[in-house]
Amino acid sequence: MFLPVIKPVYNILKFFRCPVIWEVSVGAVIFRMENGRRLYLLLHYPSGHFDFAKGHVESGETEEMTLCRETEEETGIRDLQVFPARTSIRYFYVAKGNERAKRLKNRRGIWIFKQVHFYPAQTETRDIRISHEHIGSVWLPYEEALAKVTFENARRVLMEAEASLRD
């Protein structure tokens, strides 16, 4: 199902008591330097896609606090230098499988309007500890990372991060 990810559509669906929720997450386009080039960290998700570390903003958190907490939870990385260039994406999806069951149990929407803000972030950490949310990870140079990320939104996020770091 395709829906434009804009507040008016969300509000109309909510008015008609559709099972919708608007969620905001923050993520990091994590990189480290090796032999004078940037290597980007991609996480391999159980559904098969490759993407960046990200997660929900918790009450009282700033975007940078969320970014650092989620990065540490998902990768074990603690030494981030966060850069100010922010790229935002929006997408819509319908929860399936375990996520759907968990959302229904907690009476949360299963039609998710998602807004995610990403920031480039540098680390010196090479070896990471992936969380239960992932099945693997890989460090890749820009061109290979661009080819490996699964979603078009992620490619745009990576391209904008790389462009901001070159300036």
C-alpha positions as CSV (number, residue, x, y, z in Angstrom):
1,M,0.0,0.0,0.0
2,F,1.4,3.4,-0.9
3,L,0.4,6.4,1.2
4,P,2.1,9.8,1.1
5,V,3.9,10.3,4.4
6,I,2.5,13.6,5.4
7,K,0.7,14.7,8.6
8,P,-2.6,15.5,6.9
9,V,-3.0,12.0,5.6
10,Y,-2.0,10.6,9.0
11,N,-4.5,12.8,10.7
12,I,-7.4,11.8,8.4
13,L,-6.6,8.1,9.0
14,K,-6.4,8.7,12.7
15,F,-9.7,10.6,12.7
16,F,-11.3,7.5,11.1
17,R,-9.8,5.3,13.8
18,C,-7.4,3.5,11.4
19,P,-4.6,1.7,13.2
20,V,-2.0,4.4,12.5
21,I,1.0,5.8,14.4
22,W,3.5,8.5,13.6
23,E,7.0,7.7,14.8
24,V,10.2,9.7,14.8
25,S,13.6,8.0,14.9
26,V,17.2,9.1,14.7
27,G,20.0,7.3,13.0
28,A,23.7,7.6,12.3
29,V,25.6,7.2,9.1
30,I,28.7,5.8,10.9
31,F,32.1,5.9,9.3
32,R,35.7,5.4,10.3
33,M,38.9,6.4,8.4
34,E,41.2,3.7,7.1
35,N,44.2,4.4,4.8
36,G,42.9,7.9,4.1
37,R,39.4,6.8,3.0
38,R,36.0,6.6,4.7
39,L,34.5,3.2,5.5
40,Y,30.8,3.2,6.2
41,L,29.1,0.8,8.6
42,L,26.1,-1.1,7.3
43,L,24.0,-3.3,9.5
44,H,22.4,-6.4,8.1
45,Y,18.8,-6.8,9.3
46,P,17.0,-10.2,9.6
47,S,14.6,-9.2,6.8
48,G,17.7,-9.2,4.5
49,H,18.2,-5.5,4.0
50,F,21.3,-3.4,4.8
51,D,20.8,-0.1,6.5
52,F,22.1,2.2,9.2
53,A,21.8,2.2,13.0
54,K,18.6,4.0,14.1
55,G,15.9,4.0,16.7
56,H,13.0,5.7,18.3
57,V,13.4,9.0,20.2
58,E,12.6,8.4,23.9
59,S,10.9,10.9,26.1
60,G,13.3,13.7,27.2
61,E,16.0,12.8,24.6
62,T,17.6,15.1,22.1
63,E,18.3,13.8,18.6
64,E,22.0,13.4,19.4
65,M,21.2,11.5,22.7
66,T,19.0,9.1,20.7
67,L,21.6,8.7,18.0
68,C,24.3,7.9,20.6
69,R,22.1,5.5,22.7
70,E,20.8,3.6,19.6
71,T,24.3,3.3,18.1
72,E,25.7,1.9,21.4
73,E,22.7,-0.5,21.7
74,E,23.0,-1.7,18.2
75,T,26.8,-1.7,17.7
76,G,28.5,-1.2,21.0
77,I,30.2,1.9,19.6
78,R,30.6,4.7,22.2
79,D,33.1,7.1,20.6
80,L,31.0,9.0,18.1
81,Q,31.8,12.4,16.7
82,V,28.5,13.6,15.4
83,F,28.4,16.0,12.4
84,P,25.6,18.6,12.1
85,A,24.5,17.7,8.5
86,R,21.0,16.2,9.0
87,T,19.2,14.3,6.3
88,S,15.6,13.3,6.9
89,I,13.5,10.7,5.2
90,R,9.9,9.6,5.5
91,Y,8.2,6.3,4.7
92,F,5.1,4.2,5.4
93,Y,4.9,0.5,6.1
94,V,2.5,-2.0,7.6
95,A,3.9,-4.0,10.5
96,K,4.1,-7.8,9.9
97,G,5.1,-10.9,11.8
98,N,6.5,-10.4,15.3
99,E,6.5,-6.6,15.0
100,R,2.7,-6.7,14.2
101,A,2.0,-9.1,17.1
102,K,4.0,-6.9,19.6
103,R,2.3,-3.7,18.4
104,L,-1.2,-5.2,18.6
105,K,-0.4,-6.5,22.2
106,N,0.7,-3.0,23.2
107,R,-2.2,-1.3,21.4
108,R,0.1,0.5,19.0
109,G,-0.6,1.3,15.4
110,I,0.3,-1.2,12.8
111,W,0.2,1.3,9.9
112,I,3.4,3.2,10.6
113,F,4.2,6.7,9.3
114,K,7.9,6.9,9.9
115,Q,10.2,10.0,9.9
116,V,13.9,9.4,10.5
117,H,16.7,12.0,10.9
118,F,20.2,10.8,10.1
119,Y,23.5,12.4,11.0
120,P,27.0,11.5,9.8
121,A,29.1,10.2,12.8
122,Q,32.7,9.2,12.9
123,T,34.2,6.5,15.1
124,E,37.6,5.1,15.8
125,T,36.1,1.7,16.7
126,R,36.7,-1.1,14.3
127,D,35.2,-4.1,15.9
128,I,31.6,-3.8,16.7
129,R,29.1,-5.9,18.8
130,I,25.8,-6.2,16.9
131,S,22.6,-6.4,18.8
132,H,19.8,-9.0,18.6
133,E,18.2,-6.7,16.0
134,H,20.8,-7.6,13.4
135,I,22.4,-10.6,11.8
136,G,25.6,-9.0,10.6
137,S,27.5,-5.9,9.7
138,V,30.1,-4.7,7.2
139,W,32.5,-1.8,6.8
140,L,32.6,-0.6,3.2
141,P,34.1,2.3,1.2
142,Y,31.5,4.8,-0.1
143,E,30.9,3.3,-3.6
144,E,30.5,-0.2,-2.3
145,A,28.3,0.9,0.6
146,L,26.1,2.9,-1.9
147,A,25.6,-0.3,-3.9
148,K,25.0,-2.4,-0.8
149,V,22.3,-0.4,1.0
150,T,18.9,-1.8,0.1
151,F,16.5,1.1,0.0
152,E,16.6,4.2,-2.2
153,N,16.0,6.4,0.9
154,A,19.2,4.9,2.4
155,R,21.2,5.6,-0.8
156,R,20.0,9.3,-0.6
157,V,21.0,9.5,3.1
158,L,24.5,8.1,2.3
159,M,25.0,10.4,-0.7
160,E,24.1,13.4,1.4
161,A,26.3,12.4,4.2
162,E,29.2,11.8,1.9
163,A,28.7,15.2,0.2
164,S,28.5,17.0,3.5
165,L,31.8,15.4,4.7
166,R,33.6,16.4,1.4
167,D,32.7,20.1,1.9
